[in-house]
Amino acid sequence: MSFSQEVKNEILRHRITKPCCNAAAAYAVACFGKYFDDRGVVLQTENEGVANFAQKVYRRCGIQGAILRKDRPTGPVFEFSVKQPEEVCKLLELFGHTGKETTLRIRPQPFKCQKCVQAFIATAFLCSGTMTDPEKSYNLEFLSTRHYLSQQLEAMLAEHDFHPHRALRKGANTIYIRAADHIEDLLTFMGAGGAAMRIMDQRLYNEMRNKTNRLSNCETANMGKSVQAAVQVQMAIERLEAADALSALPEPLRQTARLRLQYPDLPLAKLAQKFDPPVSKAGLSHRFKRIQEAARNLPAAAQTEKDQNDA
């Protein structure tokens, strides 16, 4: 089962108790179904529960509709329809439409209370909404071929601070929300609080995973730098030792060289504690730089000594 279907099934379990909210839900079926005019109302859906829900809310409004199952290669489609002339007259009167409108617009007549808006938006999602699995991305959409209807739905969502956006894709008006926190709020508003919690959990998991990855990458980079620095110091000491030049160094540097050779794998902070008295990391780092400098000067010093011997 897709995440969209899980969200819709959770919304379907949410009971509509007030008659006015039931009428608002029926109105959303008309607005976001396949068509709504003087021929009646038709909604096509792959979710049998949505078709049953549509039939139920219309029945509660005193309007009878039928459900027809249509088998297709991609799976069954369930069509809810109200086509009987006397039933069509009832629904047109209920919604305040003539059925002859050239452009379908949302009328204020079916909305009697704030929960009517919730029922309308939730049912609009049942009929035309999709939701991406939060493990992949955050994206909730409403699809409609009706331009003005989409504009009005966008305005309703914006009025409740869900921050929707609208785009035209392949001839369909798409209203989408991609911010996870706004999707969580909208799902809760529509009665899908469980789905909202799942997105919240996934978002926290993603944030923790990203933070862990950043820390790991940072630690790996720092470790690489530390290892490289330790190898360079080790090589410098070995060069000085091979040239019998360690004895020419000041005692603090000779002590530093001895301890580094004795503890080649110790990090800088722990090696600093081996001194008596202990030295600071900055002080030890400075000593290493002086040892490396002495090793770099070895060829020049050796050449000078050779020239003096030849003279």
C-alpha positions as CSV (number, residue, x, y, z in Angstrom):
1,M,0.0,0.0,0.0
2,S,1.4,3.4,-1.0
3,F,1.8,6.2,1.6
4,S,-1.0,8.1,-0.2
5,Q,-3.4,5.3,0.3
6,E,-2.4,5.1,4.0
7,V,-3.1,8.8,4.4
8,K,-6.5,8.4,2.7
9,N,-7.5,5.4,4.7
10,E,-6.7,7.3,7.9
11,I,-8.8,10.2,6.8
12,L,-11.6,7.8,5.9
13,R,-11.6,6.5,9.5
14,H,-12.3,10.1,10.7
15,R,-16.0,10.5,11.4
16,I,-18.0,13.5,10.1
17,T,-20.6,14.2,12.7
18,K,-22.3,17.5,11.7
19,P,-24.7,17.6,8.8
20,C,-23.2,20.9,7.5
21,C,-19.7,19.3,7.4
22,N,-21.2,16.2,5.6
23,A,-22.6,18.5,2.9
24,A,-19.2,20.3,2.6
25,A,-17.6,16.9,2.0
26,A,-20.2,16.0,-0.6
27,Y,-19.5,19.3,-2.3
28,A,-15.8,18.5,-2.5
29,V,-16.6,15.2,-4.2
30,A,-18.5,17.2,-6.8
31,C,-15.8,19.8,-7.3
32,F,-12.8,17.4,-7.4
33,G,-14.5,14.5,-9.2
34,K,-14.4,13.8,-12.9
35,Y,-17.2,16.1,-13.7
36,F,-20.0,18.2,-12.1
37,D,-22.7,19.8,-14.2
38,D,-26.3,19.4,-15.1
39,R,-25.7,15.8,-16.0
40,G,-24.8,15.1,-12.4
41,V,-21.6,14.1,-10.5
42,V,-19.0,11.5,-11.4
43,L,-16.0,10.5,-9.3
44,Q,-13.4,7.9,-10.4
45,T,-11.0,6.5,-7.9
46,E,-8.7,3.5,-7.4
47,N,-9.6,3.4,-3.7
48,E,-12.9,1.6,-3.1
49,G,-13.1,3.2,0.4
50,V,-13.2,6.7,-1.2
51,A,-16.1,5.6,-3.5
52,N,-18.0,4.2,-0.6
53,F,-17.3,7.3,1.4
54,A,-18.7,9.5,-1.4
55,Q,-21.8,7.4,-1.6
56,K,-22.3,7.6,2.2
57,V,-22.0,11.4,2.4
58,Y,-24.4,11.9,-0.5
59,R,-26.9,9.5,1.1
60,R,-26.7,11.5,4.4
61,C,-27.6,14.6,2.3
62,G,-30.7,12.7,0.9
63,I,-29.1,12.1,-2.5
64,Q,-28.8,8.6,-3.9
65,G,-25.7,7.6,-6.0
66,A,-24.4,4.4,-7.4
67,I,-20.9,2.7,-7.5
68,L,-19.7,0.9,-10.5
69,R,-16.5,-1.2,-10.6
70,K,-14.4,-1.0,-13.8
71,D,-11.6,-3.5,-14.3
72,R,-8.6,-2.2,-16.1
73,P,-5.1,-3.7,-16.9
74,T,-3.6,-1.4,-14.2
75,G,-6.2,-2.4,-11.6
76,P,-9.8,-1.7,-10.8
77,V,-11.3,1.7,-10.8
78,F,-14.4,2.5,-8.8
79,E,-16.8,5.1,-10.2
80,F,-19.3,6.8,-7.9
81,S,-22.0,8.8,-9.8
82,V,-25.2,10.7,-9.3
83,K,-27.0,10.8,-12.6
84,Q,-30.8,10.3,-12.0
85,P,-32.5,13.7,-12.9
86,E,-34.3,14.0,-9.6
87,E,-31.2,13.4,-7.6
88,V,-29.2,15.8,-9.8
89,C,-31.8,18.5,-9.1
90,K,-31.3,17.9,-5.3
91,L,-27.5,18.2,-5.4
92,L,-27.6,21.4,-7.6
93,E,-30.0,23.0,-5.1
94,L,-27.9,21.8,-2.2
95,F,-24.7,23.3,-3.6
96,G,-26.1,26.5,-5.1
97,H,-25.2,25.6,-8.7
98,T,-27.3,25.6,-11.9
99,G,-25.2,23.0,-13.7
100,K,-24.8,25.4,-16.6
101,E,-21.7,27.3,-15.4
102,T,-19.0,27.7,-18.0
103,T,-16.4,27.7,-15.2
104,L,-16.7,25.8,-12.0
105,R,-16.0,27.9,-8.9
106,I,-16.4,27.1,-5.2
107,R,-19.5,28.7,-3.8
108,P,-19.7,29.8,-0.1
109,Q,-23.2,28.3,0.4
110,P,-22.1,24.8,1.6
111,F,-19.8,26.2,4.3
112,K,-21.6,26.8,7.6
113,C,-18.7,26.4,10.2
114,Q,-14.9,26.1,10.4
115,K,-15.1,22.3,10.4
116,C,-16.9,22.5,7.1
117,V,-13.6,23.8,5.6
118,Q,-11.7,20.9,7.1
119,A,-14.2,18.4,5.7
120,F,-14.0,20.0,2.3
121,I,-10.2,20.1,2.1
122,A,-9.9,16.5,3.5
123,T,-12.4,15.2,0.9
124,A,-10.6,17.2,-1.9
125,F,-7.5,15.2,-0.9
126,L,-9.4,11.9,-1.0
127,C,-10.6,12.7,-4.5
128,S,-7.5,14.3,-6.1
129,G,-4.6,14.2,-3.7
130,T,-1.3,12.4,-3.6
131,M,1.4,12.2,-1.0
132,T,5.0,11.0,-1.6
133,D,6.5,8.5,0.8
134,P,8.4,10.6,3.4
135,E,11.4,8.2,3.2
136,K,11.9,9.5,-0.3
137,S,10.9,13.1,-0.2
138,Y,8.3,15.5,1.3
139,N,5.6,16.4,-1.3
140,L,1.8,16.6,-1.0
141,E,-0.3,17.5,-4.0
142,F,-3.8,18.2,-5.2
143,L,-4.5,17.8,-8.9
144,S,-7.4,19.4,-10.9
145,T,-8.1,20.2,-14.5
146,R,-10.2,23.2,-13.4
147,H,-8.2,26.4,-13.2
148,Y,-10.4,28.7,-11.1
149,L,-11.2,25.8,-8.7
150,S,-7.5,25.3,-8.2
151,Q,-6.9,28.9,-7.5
152,Q,-9.6,28.9,-4.9
153,L,-8.3,25.8,-3.2
154,E,-4.9,27.3,-3.1
155,A,-6.3,30.4,-1.4
156,M,-8.1,28.3,1.2
157,L,-4.9,26.4,2.0
158,A,-2.9,29.7,2.2
159,E,-5.6,31.2,4.5
160,H,-4.8,28.4,7.0
161,D,-1.0,29.0,6.7
162,F,-0.2,25.8,4.8
163,H,1.9,27.7,2.3
164,P,0.8,26.1,-0.9
165,H,2.2,26.6,-4.4
166,R,0.6,26.1,-7.8
167,A,1.9,25.0,-11.2
168,L,0.5,23.7,-14.5
169,R,1.8,20.3,-15.4
170,K,0.7,18.3,-18.4
171,G,-2.6,20.2,-18.6
172,A,-3.4,19.7,-14.9
173,N,-3.3,22.4,-12.2
174,T,-1.1,21.1,-9.4
175,I,-1.3,22.6,-5.9
176,Y,1.7,21.3,-3.9
177,I,3.3,21.7,-0.5
178,R,6.9,20.6,0.1
179,A,7.8,21.9,3.5
180,A,7.6,19.0,5.9
181,D,6.3,21.1,8.8
182,H,3.5,22.5,6.7
183,I,2.6,19.0,5.4
184,E,2.4,17.8,9.0
185,D,0.1,20.6,9.9
186,L,-2.2,19.9,6.9
187,L,-2.4,16.2,7.5
188,T,-3.3,16.9,11.1
189,F,-5.9,19.4,9.9
190,M,-7.4,16.8,7.5
191,G,-7.6,14.1,10.3
192,A,-4.5,12.1,9.4
193,G,-2.5,12.8,12.6
194,G,-0.8,9.4,12.4
195,A,0.6,10.1,9.0
196,A,1.8,13.5,10.3
197,M,3.6,11.8,13.2
198,R,5.3,9.4,10.7
199,I,6.6,12.4,8.7
200,M,7.8,14.0,11.9
201,D,9.7,10.8,12.9
202,Q,11.2,10.5,9.5
203,R,12.3,14.1,9.5
204,L,14.0,13.7,12.9
205,Y,15.7,10.5,11.7
206,N,17.0,12.3,8.5
207,E,18.3,15.2,10.6
208,M,20.1,12.9,13.0
209,R,21.6,10.9,10.1
210,N,22.8,14.0,8.3
211,K,24.3,15.4,11.5
212,T,26.1,12.0,12.1
213,N,27.4,12.0,8.5
214,R,28.7,15.5,8.8
215,L,30.5,14.7,12.1
216,S,31.9,11.5,10.7
217,N,33.2,13.3,7.6
218,C,34.7,16.0,9.8
219,E,36.4,13.5,12.1
220,T,37.7,11.5,9.1
221,A,39.2,14.7,7.6
222,N,40.8,15.7,10.9
223,M,42.1,12.2,11.4
224,G,43.6,12.3,8.0
225,K,45.4,15.6,8.7
226,S,46.6,14.3,12.1
227,V,48.0,11.1,10.6
228,Q,49.8,13.0,7.8
229,A,51.3,15.4,10.3
230,A,52.5,12.5,12.5
231,V,54.1,10.8,9.5
232,Q,55.9,13.9,8.5
233,V,57.3,14.4,12.0
234,Q,58.4,10.7,12.1
235,M,60.2,11.0,8.8
236,A,62.0,14.2,10.0
237,I,63.2,12.5,13.2
238,E,64.4,9.5,11.2
239,R,66.4,11.8,8.9
240,L,68.0,13.6,11.8
241,E,68.8,10.3,13.4
242,A,70.3,8.9,10.2
243,A,72.5,12.0,9.9
244,D,73.5,11.7,13.5
245,A,72.1,15.2,14.0
246,L,69.7,14.6,16.9
247,S,72.4,15.2,19.4
248,A,72.9,18.7,18.0
249,L,69.3,19.6,18.9
250,P,68.4,21.4,22.1
251,E,67.4,19.1,24.9
252,P,63.6,19.9,24.7
253,L,63.7,18.9,21.0
254,R,65.7,15.7,21.7
255,Q,63.2,14.8,24.4
256,T,60.3,15.4,22.0
257,A,62.0,13.2,19.3
258,R,62.6,10.4,21.8
259,L,59.0,10.4,23.0
260,R,57.6,10.5,19.5
261,L,59.7,7.5,18.5
262,Q,58.6,5.7,21.7
263,Y,54.9,6.5,21.2
264,P,54.4,6.8,17.4
265,D,50.7,6.2,17.5
266,L,49.7,8.6,20.3
267,P,47.7,11.7,19.3
268,L,49.1,15.1,20.0
269,A,47.1,15.7,23.2
270,K,48.1,12.4,24.8
271,L,51.7,12.6,23.8
272,A,51.9,16.1,25.4
273,Q,50.9,14.4,28.8
274,K,53.9,12.1,28.6
275,F,56.3,15.0,29.3
276,D,57.4,15.8,32.8
277,P,56.1,18.3,33.4
278,P,53.4,18.0,30.7
279,V,53.4,20.5,27.8
280,S,50.6,22.1,26.0
281,K,49.4,20.9,22.6
282,A,50.5,24.2,21.1
283,G,53.9,23.9,22.7
284,L,54.4,20.3,21.4
285,S,53.2,21.3,17.9
286,H,55.8,24.1,17.9
287,R,58.5,21.7,18.9
288,F,57.5,19.4,16.0
289,K,57.8,22.3,13.6
290,R,61.3,23.1,14.8
291,I,62.3,19.4,14.4
292,Q,60.9,19.4,10.8
293,E,62.7,22.6,10.1
294,A,66.0,21.1,11.3
295,A,65.5,18.1,9.1
296,R,64.8,20.4,6.1
297,N,68.1,22.2,6.8
298,L,70.1,19.0,6.9
299,P,71.2,18.9,3.2
300,A,72.4,22.5,3.3
301,A,74.2,21.9,6.6
302,A,75.8,18.7,5.3
303,Q,76.9,20.5,2.1
304,T,78.5,23.3,4.2
305,E,80.4,20.8,6.3
306,K,81.6,18.9,3.2
307,D,82.9,22.2,1.7
308,Q,84.7,23.1,4.9
309,N,86.3,19.6,5.0
310,D,87.4,19.9,1.4
311,A,89.0,23.3,2.1
